[in-house]
Amino acid sequence: MAQPEHLEKTIVEPLAFSGVGLHSGAPVSMRLLPAPAGSGIVFRRTDLDNFEISAVGRNVAKVSYATSLMRQGVLISTTEHLLSALIGMGVDNIIVELDNLELPILDGSALPYVEAFLSVGIRTQRRRREYLRVLQPVEVRDGDKFIGVYPGSGYRIQYAIDFPAPIGQQKTCVDLATETYGAAIAPARTFGYKADEQRLRDMGLIRGAGPENAIILGKHGPENGPLRFSDEYVRHKVLDLIGDLALAGKRIEGHVVAERAGHAMHTALVSRLIKDRSAWELARVPVEAPDAGALAEVEAEGARFARPALQGA
Protein backbone atom coordinates (compact mmCIF):
# COMPACT_ATOMS: atom_id res chain seq x y z
CA MET A 1 0.00 0.00 0.00
CA ALA A 2 1.43 3.36 -1.02
CA GLN A 3 1.98 5.96 1.69
CA PRO A 4 -0.20 9.11 1.43
CA GLU A 5 2.77 11.18 0.24
CA HIS A 6 3.09 8.84 -2.76
CA LEU A 7 -0.55 9.16 -3.83
CA GLU A 8 -1.87 11.78 -6.23
CA LYS A 9 -3.68 14.81 -4.83
CA THR A 10 -6.07 17.56 -5.83
CA ILE A 11 -7.73 20.46 -4.02
CA VAL A 12 -10.90 19.85 -2.02
CA GLU A 13 -12.95 22.78 -3.34
CA PRO A 14 -12.76 25.29 -6.23
CA LEU A 15 -10.74 28.46 -5.70
CA ALA A 16 -11.14 31.85 -7.37
CA PHE A 17 -8.51 34.52 -8.10
CA SER A 18 -8.57 37.80 -9.97
CA GLY A 19 -6.05 40.48 -10.86
CA VAL A 20 -3.94 41.65 -13.76
CA GLY A 21 -1.32 39.96 -15.90
CA LEU A 22 2.27 40.95 -15.11
CA HIS A 23 3.21 41.62 -18.72
CA SER A 24 -0.11 42.28 -20.48
CA GLY A 25 -1.61 44.37 -17.68
CA ALA A 26 -4.95 42.86 -18.72
CA PRO A 27 -7.58 42.04 -16.08
CA VAL A 28 -8.17 38.32 -15.60
CA SER A 29 -10.40 36.08 -13.53
CA MET A 30 -9.24 32.55 -12.78
CA ARG A 31 -10.71 29.50 -11.09
CA LEU A 32 -8.91 26.37 -9.92
CA LEU A 33 -11.08 23.25 -9.96
CA PRO A 34 -10.50 19.80 -8.47
CA ALA A 35 -9.67 17.25 -11.17
CA PRO A 36 -9.82 13.44 -11.38
CA ALA A 37 -6.77 11.33 -10.62
CA GLY A 38 -4.48 10.90 -13.61
CA SER A 39 -5.64 14.05 -15.41
CA GLY A 40 -2.63 16.25 -14.59
CA ILE A 41 -2.60 20.05 -14.83
CA VAL A 42 -4.88 21.40 -17.56
CA PHE A 43 -5.44 25.07 -18.45
CA ARG A 44 -8.79 26.08 -19.94
CA ARG A 45 -9.51 29.39 -21.72
CA THR A 46 -13.13 30.12 -20.85
CA ASP A 47 -13.11 33.10 -23.23
CA LEU A 48 -12.26 30.76 -26.13
CA ASP A 49 -14.92 28.05 -25.88
CA ASN A 50 -13.08 26.31 -23.03
CA PHE A 51 -10.06 25.52 -25.20
CA GLU A 52 -7.68 23.32 -23.20
CA ILE A 53 -3.89 23.22 -23.01
CA SER A 54 -2.05 20.67 -20.88
CA ALA A 55 0.95 21.82 -18.84
CA VAL A 56 3.52 19.65 -20.60
CA GLY A 57 6.77 20.38 -22.42
CA ARG A 58 5.44 20.00 -25.95
CA ASN A 59 3.16 23.01 -25.38
CA VAL A 60 5.87 25.44 -24.22
CA ALA A 61 5.83 28.72 -26.15
CA LYS A 62 7.58 32.03 -25.39
CA VAL A 63 10.06 31.78 -22.55
CA SER A 64 12.06 35.01 -22.51
CA TYR A 65 10.50 36.85 -19.56
CA ALA A 66 7.85 34.29 -18.58
CA THR A 67 6.88 30.71 -19.28
CA SER A 68 3.93 30.42 -21.62
CA LEU A 69 1.99 27.57 -23.19
CA MET A 70 0.55 27.45 -26.70
CA ARG A 71 -1.52 24.97 -28.68
CA GLN A 72 -3.08 25.59 -32.06
CA GLY A 73 -2.29 29.29 -31.76
CA VAL A 74 -3.97 29.72 -28.36
CA LEU A 75 -1.69 31.22 -25.71
CA ILE A 76 -1.62 31.02 -21.92
CA SER A 77 1.11 33.16 -20.40
CA THR A 78 3.08 33.46 -17.16
CA THR A 79 2.22 30.03 -15.79
CA GLU A 80 5.33 29.48 -13.66
CA HIS A 81 4.17 30.76 -10.26
CA LEU A 82 1.02 28.63 -10.19
CA LEU A 83 2.86 25.56 -11.52
CA SER A 84 5.52 26.05 -8.85
CA ALA A 85 2.91 26.17 -6.09
CA LEU A 86 1.23 23.03 -7.39
CA ILE A 87 4.47 21.04 -7.46
CA GLY A 88 5.68 22.51 -4.18
CA MET A 89 2.45 21.60 -2.39
CA GLY A 90 2.04 18.21 -4.05
CA VAL A 91 -1.09 18.96 -6.10
CA ASP A 92 -1.06 16.65 -9.14
CA ASN A 93 -4.46 17.14 -10.75
CA ILE A 94 -6.25 20.44 -11.33
CA ILE A 95 -8.17 22.39 -13.96
CA VAL A 96 -7.19 26.05 -14.32
CA GLU A 97 -9.91 28.18 -15.90
CA LEU A 98 -9.08 31.74 -16.97
CA ASP A 99 -10.80 34.32 -19.14
CA ASN A 100 -7.73 35.98 -20.65
CA LEU A 101 -4.31 35.05 -21.98
CA GLU A 102 -2.22 35.66 -18.84
CA LEU A 103 -2.52 34.39 -15.28
CA PRO A 104 -2.91 37.06 -12.56
CA ILE A 105 0.40 38.05 -10.99
CA LEU A 106 -1.21 38.48 -7.51
CA ASP A 107 1.58 39.61 -5.14
CA GLY A 108 4.40 38.42 -7.41
CA SER A 109 5.02 35.21 -5.47
CA ALA A 110 3.39 31.79 -5.06
CA LEU A 111 2.25 32.46 -1.50
CA PRO A 112 -1.37 33.40 -2.34
CA TYR A 113 -1.78 30.01 -4.04
CA VAL A 114 -0.28 28.12 -1.11
CA GLU A 115 -2.51 29.92 1.37
CA ALA A 116 -5.56 29.22 -0.79
CA PHE A 117 -4.73 25.50 -1.11
CA LEU A 118 -4.40 25.24 2.65
CA SER A 119 -7.63 27.15 3.24
CA VAL A 120 -9.77 24.64 1.31
CA GLY A 121 -7.60 21.57 1.88
CA ILE A 122 -5.68 19.14 -0.34
CA ARG A 123 -7.33 15.77 -0.94
CA THR A 124 -5.49 12.47 -1.43
CA GLN A 125 -6.69 10.43 -4.41
CA ARG A 126 -6.70 6.69 -5.03
CA ARG A 127 -3.90 6.60 -7.56
CA ARG A 128 -0.19 6.17 -6.96
CA ARG A 129 1.88 9.12 -8.10
CA GLU A 130 4.38 8.59 -10.92
CA TYR A 131 7.73 10.33 -10.59
CA LEU A 132 10.15 11.14 -13.38
CA ARG A 133 13.25 9.48 -11.93
CA VAL A 134 16.48 10.78 -13.45
CA LEU A 135 18.88 7.97 -14.44
CA GLN A 136 21.62 9.88 -16.27
CA PRO A 137 22.91 13.48 -16.17
CA VAL A 138 21.31 15.91 -18.62
CA GLU A 139 22.86 19.37 -19.03
CA VAL A 140 22.32 22.62 -20.94
CA ARG A 141 25.09 25.22 -21.29
CA ASP A 142 25.09 28.69 -22.83
CA GLY A 143 28.31 30.60 -22.24
CA ASP A 144 28.61 31.14 -18.49
CA LYS A 145 25.03 29.97 -17.95
CA PHE A 146 24.40 26.38 -16.92
CA ILE A 147 21.69 24.01 -15.76
CA GLY A 148 21.81 20.25 -15.24
CA VAL A 149 19.80 17.47 -13.61
CA TYR A 150 21.38 14.40 -12.02
CA PRO A 151 20.28 11.12 -10.44
CA GLY A 152 19.50 11.29 -6.74
CA SER A 153 16.74 10.64 -4.24
CA GLY A 154 14.21 13.36 -3.48
CA TYR A 155 14.04 16.63 -5.38
CA ARG A 156 16.93 18.96 -4.56
CA ILE A 157 17.76 22.25 -6.25
CA GLN A 158 21.00 24.25 -6.04
CA TYR A 159 20.85 27.69 -7.67
CA ALA A 160 23.33 30.54 -8.05
CA ILE A 161 22.65 33.97 -9.58
CA ASP A 162 24.84 36.92 -10.49
CA PHE A 163 22.92 40.10 -11.22
CA PRO A 164 24.03 43.74 -11.43
CA ALA A 165 24.06 45.75 -8.20
CA PRO A 166 22.35 45.96 -5.84
CA ILE A 167 21.66 42.18 -6.07
CA GLY A 168 25.07 40.77 -6.96
CA GLN A 169 25.72 37.07 -6.28
CA GLN A 170 23.38 34.85 -4.28
CA LYS A 171 23.31 31.08 -3.80
CA THR A 172 20.93 28.66 -2.14
CA CYS A 173 20.02 24.99 -1.92
CA VAL A 174 16.62 23.52 -1.11
CA ASP A 175 15.42 19.94 -0.79
CA LEU A 176 11.70 19.77 -1.54
CA ALA A 177 11.53 16.40 0.19
CA THR A 178 12.55 17.91 3.53
CA GLU A 179 12.11 21.69 3.38
CA THR A 180 8.76 23.44 3.64
CA TYR A 181 7.99 24.96 0.24
CA GLY A 182 5.32 27.22 1.67
CA ALA A 183 7.72 28.83 4.15
CA ALA A 184 11.05 28.76 2.30
CA ILE A 185 10.23 29.36 -1.38
CA ALA A 186 6.60 30.39 -1.99
CA PRO A 187 6.84 33.91 -0.45
CA ALA A 188 9.75 35.00 -2.69
CA ARG A 189 8.57 37.69 -5.14
CA THR A 190 9.51 38.50 -8.69
CA PHE A 191 11.81 41.50 -9.12
CA GLY A 192 13.03 44.05 -11.63
CA TYR A 193 15.26 47.09 -12.00
CA LYS A 194 13.67 50.53 -12.08
CA ALA A 195 16.22 51.54 -14.74
CA ASP A 196 14.86 48.86 -17.11
CA GLU A 197 11.20 49.77 -16.67
CA GLN A 198 10.67 52.01 -19.69
CA ARG A 199 12.65 49.79 -22.05
CA LEU A 200 10.59 46.75 -21.04
CA ARG A 201 7.31 48.63 -21.30
CA ASP A 202 8.29 49.76 -24.79
CA MET A 203 8.71 46.06 -25.62
CA GLY A 204 5.15 45.37 -24.45
CA LEU A 205 6.28 43.81 -21.17
CA ILE A 206 5.63 44.44 -17.43
CA ARG A 207 2.53 46.55 -18.15
CA GLY A 208 0.92 45.16 -15.03
CA ALA A 209 3.98 45.45 -12.79
CA GLY A 210 4.02 47.67 -9.73
CA PRO A 211 5.24 47.85 -6.14
CA GLU A 212 2.30 45.71 -5.00
CA ASN A 213 3.40 42.72 -7.09
CA ALA A 214 7.17 42.99 -7.64
CA ILE A 215 10.35 44.08 -5.89
CA ILE A 216 11.36 47.34 -7.58
CA LEU A 217 15.13 47.79 -7.46
CA GLY A 218 16.71 51.25 -7.43
CA LYS A 219 20.42 52.03 -7.36
CA HIS A 220 20.75 51.34 -3.65
CA GLY A 221 18.23 48.54 -3.11
CA PRO A 222 14.50 47.82 -3.08
CA GLU A 223 12.29 50.88 -3.36
CA ASN A 224 9.39 48.97 -1.81
CA GLY A 225 11.13 47.01 0.94
CA PRO A 226 11.59 45.33 3.23
CA LEU A 227 12.57 42.02 1.65
CA ARG A 228 10.88 38.86 2.87
CA PHE A 229 14.27 37.07 2.90
CA SER A 230 17.81 38.46 2.68
CA ASP A 231 18.27 36.20 -0.37
CA GLU A 232 14.77 36.64 -1.79
CA TYR A 233 16.07 37.06 -5.35
CA VAL A 234 17.67 33.63 -5.65
CA ARG A 235 14.73 32.05 -3.85
CA HIS A 236 12.42 33.47 -6.50
CA LYS A 237 14.61 31.94 -9.20
CA VAL A 238 14.17 28.57 -7.45
CA LEU A 239 10.41 29.22 -7.37
CA ASP A 240 10.44 29.86 -11.13
CA LEU A 241 12.58 26.79 -11.79
CA ILE A 242 10.22 24.49 -9.89
CA GLY A 243 7.33 25.84 -11.98
CA ASP A 244 9.19 25.49 -15.26
CA LEU A 245 10.33 21.93 -14.50
CA ALA A 246 6.69 21.04 -13.80
CA LEU A 247 6.36 21.01 -17.58
CA ALA A 248 8.13 17.64 -17.57
CA GLY A 249 4.61 16.44 -16.73
CA LYS A 250 5.67 14.66 -13.53
CA ARG A 251 7.40 15.64 -10.32
CA ILE A 252 11.10 15.08 -10.82
CA GLU A 253 13.13 12.75 -8.65
CA GLY A 254 16.68 14.00 -8.98
CA HIS A 255 19.04 16.85 -8.19
CA VAL A 256 19.12 20.07 -10.21
CA VAL A 257 22.08 22.45 -10.37
CA ALA A 258 21.64 25.86 -12.02
CA GLU A 259 23.89 28.89 -12.45
CA ARG A 260 22.72 32.15 -14.03
CA ALA A 261 19.93 30.28 -15.78
CA GLY A 262 16.44 31.57 -16.62
CA HIS A 263 13.12 30.51 -18.14
CA ALA A 264 14.62 29.69 -21.55
CA MET A 265 17.27 27.40 -20.08
CA HIS A 266 14.85 25.87 -17.58
CA THR A 267 12.49 24.81 -20.36
CA ALA A 268 15.39 23.80 -22.63
CA LEU A 269 16.42 21.35 -19.91
CA VAL A 270 12.87 19.96 -19.81
CA SER A 271 12.92 19.49 -23.58
CA ARG A 272 16.32 17.81 -23.59
CA LEU A 273 15.44 15.57 -20.66
CA ILE A 274 12.14 14.39 -22.14
CA LYS A 275 13.70 13.69 -25.55
CA ASP A 276 16.47 11.53 -24.05
CA ARG A 277 14.41 8.51 -23.07
CA SER A 278 17.48 6.73 -21.70
CA ALA A 279 17.98 9.50 -19.10
CA TRP A 280 14.86 8.79 -17.04
CA GLU A 281 12.16 6.33 -16.10
CA LEU A 282 8.69 6.62 -14.65
CA ALA A 283 8.69 5.32 -11.09
CA ARG A 284 5.78 4.82 -8.73
CA VAL A 285 7.62 5.28 -5.43
CA PRO A 286 10.81 7.34 -4.91
CA VAL A 287 14.11 5.80 -3.93
CA GLU A 288 14.05 5.44 -0.14
CA ALA A 289 17.72 6.32 0.49
CA PRO A 290 20.31 8.32 -1.50
CA ASP A 291 22.67 6.41 -3.73
CA ALA A 292 26.09 7.35 -2.34
CA GLY A 293 27.85 7.32 -5.72
CA ALA A 294 25.24 9.40 -7.49
CA LEU A 295 25.03 11.83 -4.59
CA ALA A 296 28.81 12.28 -4.59
CA GLU A 297 28.72 13.01 -8.32
CA VAL A 298 26.07 15.69 -7.85
CA GLU A 299 27.96 17.21 -4.92
CA ALA A 300 31.11 17.39 -7.05
CA GLU A 301 29.23 19.01 -9.94
CA GLY A 302 27.68 21.56 -7.60
CA ALA A 303 30.74 22.09 -5.41
CA ARG A 304 31.04 25.72 -6.48
CA PHE A 305 27.65 26.44 -4.88
CA ALA A 306 27.30 27.50 -1.28
CA ARG A 307 24.59 25.93 0.80
CA PRO A 308 23.35 28.44 3.39
CA ALA A 309 20.65 27.44 5.82
CA LEU A 310 17.21 28.49 4.65
CA GLN A 311 15.27 30.99 6.72
CA GLY A 312 11.67 30.56 7.69
CA ALA A 313 9.02 32.91 6.40
C-alpha positions in Angstrom: 0.0 0.0 0.0 1.4 3.4 -1.0 2.0 6.0 1.7 -0.2 9.1 1.4 2.8 11.2 0.2 3.1 8.8 -2.8 -0.6 9.2 -3.8 -1.9 11.8 -6.2 -3.7 14.8 -4.8 -6.1 17.6 -5.8 -7.7 20.5 -4.0 -10.9 19.8 -2.0 -13.0 22.8 -3.3 -12.8 25.3 -6.2 -10.7 28.5 -5.7 -11.1 31.9 -7.4 -8.5 34.5 -8.1 -8.6 37.8 -10.0 -6.1 40.5 -10.9 -3.9 41.6 -13.8 -1.3 40.0 -15.9 2.3 40.9 -15.1 3.2 41.6 -18.7 -0.1 42.3 -20.5 -1.6 44.4 -17.7 -5.0 42.9 -18.7 -7.6 42.0 -16.1 -8.2 38.3 -15.6 -10.4 36.1 -13.5 -9.2 32.6 -12.8 -10.7 29.5 -11.1 -8.9 26.4 -9.9 -11.1 23.3 -10.0 -10.5 19.8 -8.5 -9.7 17.3 -11.2 -9.8 13.4 -11.4 -6.8 11.3 -10.6 -4.5 10.9 -13.6 -5.6 14.1 -15.4 -2.6 16.3 -14.6 -2.6 20.1 -14.8 -4.9 21.4 -17.6 -5.4 25.1 -18.5 -8.8 26.1 -19.9 -9.5 29.4 -21.7 -13.1 30.1 -20.9 -13.1 33.1 -23.2 -12.3 30.8 -26.1 -14.9 28.1 -25.9 -13.1 26.3 -23.0 -10.1 25.5 -25.2 -7.7 23.3 -23.2 -3.9 23.2 -23.0 -2.1 20.7 -20.9 1.0 21.8 -18.8 3.5 19.7 -20.6 6.8 20.4 -22.4 5.4 20.0 -26.0 3.2 23.0 -25.4 5.9 25.4 -24.2 5.8 28.7 -26.1 7.6 32.0 -25.4 10.1 31.8 -22.6 12.1 35.0 -22.5 10.5 36.9 -19.6 7.8 34.3 -18.6 6.9 30.7 -19.3 3.9 30.4 -21.6 2.0 27.6 -23.2 0.6 27.5 -26.7 -1.5 25.0 -28.7 -3.1 25.6 -32.1 -2.3 29.3 -31.8 -4.0 29.7 -28.4 -1.7 31.2 -25.7 -1.6 31.0 -21.9 1.1 33.2 -20.4 3.1 33.5 -17.2 2.2 30.0 -15.8 5.3 29.5 -13.7 4.2 30.8 -10.3 1.0 28.6 -10.2 2.9 25.6 -11.5 5.5 26.1 -8.9 2.9 26.2 -6.1 1.2 23.0 -7.4 4.5 21.0 -7.5 5.7 22.5 -4.2 2.5 21.6 -2.4 2.0 18.2 -4.0 -1.1 19.0 -6.1 -1.1 16.7 -9.1 -4.5 17.1 -10.7 -6.2 20.4 -11.3 -8.2 22.4 -14.0 -7.2 26.1 -14.3 -9.9 28.2 -15.9 -9.1 31.7 -17.0 -10.8 34.3 -19.1 -7.7 36.0 -20.6 -4.3 35.0 -22.0 -2.2 35.7 -18.8 -2.5 34.4 -15.3 -2.9 37.1 -12.6 0.4 38.1 -11.0 -1.2 38.5 -7.5 1.6 39.6 -5.1 4.4 38.4 -7.4 5.0 35.2 -5.5 3.4 31.8 -5.1 2.3 32.5 -1.5 -1.4 33.4 -2.3 -1.8 30.0 -4.0 -0.3 28.1 -1.1 -2.5 29.9 1.4 -5.6 29.2 -0.8 -4.7 25.5 -1.1 -4.4 25.2 2.7 -7.6 27.2 3.2 -9.8 24.6 1.3 -7.6 21.6 1.9 -5.7 19.1 -0.3 -7.3 15.8 -0.9 -5.5 12.5 -1.4 -6.7 10.4 -4.4 -6.7 6.7 -5.0 -3.9 6.6 -7.6 -0.2 6.2 -7.0 1.9 9.1 -8.1 4.4 8.6 -10.9 7.7 10.3 -10.6 10.1 11.1 -13.4 13.2 9.5 -11.9 16.5 10.8 -13.5 18.9 8.0 -14.4 21.6 9.9 -16.3 22.9 13.5 -16.2 21.3 15.9 -18.6 22.9 19.4 -19.0 22.3 22.6 -20.9 25.1 25.2 -21.3 25.1 28.7 -22.8 28.3 30.6 -22.2 28.6 31.1 -18.5 25.0 30.0 -18.0 24.4 26.4 -16.9 21.7 24.0 -15.8 21.8 20.3 -15.2 19.8 17.5 -13.6 21.4 14.4 -12.0 20.3 11.1 -10.4 19.5 11.3 -6.7 16.7 10.6 -4.2 14.2 13.4 -3.5 14.0 16.6 -5.4 16.9 19.0 -4.6 17.8 22.2 -6.3 21.0 24.2 -6.0 20.8 27.7 -7.7 23.3 30.5 -8.0 22.6 34.0 -9.6 24.8 36.9 -10.5 22.9 40.1 -11.2 24.0 43.7 -11.4 24.1 45.8 -8.2 22.3 46.0 -5.8 21.7 42.2 -6.1 25.1 40.8 -7.0 25.7 37.1 -6.3 23.4 34.8 -4.3 23.3 31.1 -3.8 20.9 28.7 -2.1 20.0 25.0 -1.9 16.6 23.5 -1.1 15.4 19.9 -0.8 11.7 19.8 -1.5 11.5 16.4 0.2 12.6 17.9 3.5 12.1 21.7 3.4 8.8 23.4 3.6 8.0 25.0 0.2 5.3 27.2 1.7 7.7 28.8 4.1 11.1 28.8 2.3 10.2 29.4 -1.4 6.6 30.4 -2.0 6.8 33.9 -0.4 9.8 35.0 -2.7 8.6 37.7 -5.1 9.5 38.5 -8.7 11.8 41.5 -9.1 13.0 44.0 -11.6 15.3 47.1 -12.0 13.7 50.5 -12.1 16.2 51.5 -14.7 14.9 48.9 -17.1 11.2 49.8 -16.7 10.7 52.0 -19.7 12.6 49.8 -22.1 10.6 46.7 -21.0 7.3 48.6 -21.3 8.3 49.8 -24.8 8.7 46.1 -25.6 5.2 45.4 -24.4 6.3 43.8 -21.2 5.6 44.4 -17.4 2.5 46.5 -18.2 0.9 45.2 -15.0 4.0 45.4 -12.8 4.0 47.7 -9.7 5.2 47.9 -6.1 2.3 45.7 -5.0 3.4 42.7 -7.1 7.2 43.0 -7.6 10.3 44.1 -5.9 11.4 47.3 -7.6 15.1 47.8 -7.5 16.7 51.2 -7.4 20.4 52.0 -7.4 20.8 51.3 -3.7 18.2 48.5 -3.1 14.5 47.8 -3.1 12.3 50.9 -3.4 9.4 49.0 -1.8 11.1 47.0 0.9 11.6 45.3 3.2 12.6 42.0 1.6 10.9 38.9 2.9 14.3 37.1 2.9 17.8 38.5 2.7 18.3 36.2 -0.4 14.8 36.6 -1.8 16.1 37.1 -5.4 17.7 33.6 -5.7 14.7 32.0 -3.8 12.4 33.5 -6.5 14.6 31.9 -9.2 14.2 28.6 -7.4 10.4 29.2 -7.4 10.4 29.9 -11.1 12.6 26.8 -11.8 10.2 24.5 -9.9 7.3 25.8 -12.0 9.2 25.5 -15.3 10.3 21.9 -14.5 6.7 21.0 -13.8 6.4 21.0 -17.6 8.1 17.6 -17.6 4.6 16.4 -16.7 5.7 14.7 -13.5 7.4 15.6 -10.3 11.1 15.1 -10.8 13.1 12.8 -8.7 16.7 14.0 -9.0 19.0 16.8 -8.2 19.1 20.1 -10.2 22.1 22.4 -10.4 21.6 25.9 -12.0 23.9 28.9 -12.4 22.7 32.2 -14.0 19.9 30.3 -15.8 16.4 31.6 -16.6 13.1 30.5 -18.1 14.6 29.7 -21.6 17.3 27.4 -20.1 14.9 25.9 -17.6 12.5 24.8 -20.4 15.4 23.8 -22.6 16.4 21.3 -19.9 12.9 20.0 -19.8 12.9 19.5 -23.6 16.3 17.8 -23.6 15.4 15.6 -20.7 12.1 14.4 -22.1 13.7 13.7 -25.5 16.5 11.5 -24.0 14.4 8.5 -23.1 17.5 6.7 -21.7 18.0 9.5 -19.1 14.9 8.8 -17.0 12.2 6.3 -16.1 8.7 6.6 -14.6 8.7 5.3 -11.1 5.8 4.8 -8.7 7.6 5.3 -5.4 10.8 7.3 -4.9 14.1 5.8 -3.9 14.1 5.4 -0.1 17.7 6.3 0.5 20.3 8.3 -1.5 22.7 6.4 -3.7 26.1 7.4 -2.3 27.9 7.3 -5.7 25.2 9.4 -7.5 25.0 11.8 -4.6 28.8 12.3 -4.6 28.7 13.0 -8.3 26.1 15.7 -7.8 28.0 17.2 -4.9 31.1 17.4 -7.1 29.2 19.0 -9.9 27.7 21.6 -7.6 30.7 22.1 -5.4 31.0 25.7 -6.5 27.7 26.4 -4.9 27.3 27.5 -1.3 24.6 25.9 0.8 23.3 28.4 3.4 20.7 27.4 5.8 17.2 28.5 4.7 15.3 31.0 6.7 11.7 30.6 7.7 9.0 32.9 6.4 
